[in-house]
Amino acid sequence: MHDDIGSTLSGIHMYSHMVGEAAATGLLPQYNRSIDTIKAASGEMIRKLKDMVWTIQPGNFSLNELGEKIHEYLIFMAGAKNIKIIYNNQIEENRQVNTAWRHHVFVIAKEMINNAVKYSEAAVITVTMKSGNGMLTLEVSDNGIGFNPAIILKGNGLNNMQERAAELGSKLIVTTTEGKGTGIQLISKIT
């Protein structure tokens, strides 16, 4: 998160200098582009900081509140590429969850959604949350291009999700077929 904030703020700083130069030289198109970039980058940073504060805020929150945050993030990310979304909330027991568990699940969900939006070339992304018998199943699936797991090396995103799932004592299952999409499922005991 530190690197992400630092790089975004550096970009905003750089573009603000470009606005000053463009304004001084009368280059209106460059000025407008730089202003738009600053606006988009600062808006994204505000959203990221709000997400970070929410995930580490002490206190217990409900599964439905976690689902709402995941749904908001899905809308935001998929909207950038005009990807249709389907969100299925099948939470049967809206119990309270602790901060650490909520943080890990939210970060895993964000990474699942990021990967689907960035790499899948999907027309539709589906997020399903189910709970029952003290367990949560969170699945993000897409109808995109899929990938060959033998060829695609685990990147930082997949490794990070696996590590977080292991910290929770949870399972992370990836199913994919080239040309038919990808599904990633987290199965976790609710704490």
Disulfide bonds with the S-S distance in Angstrom:
none
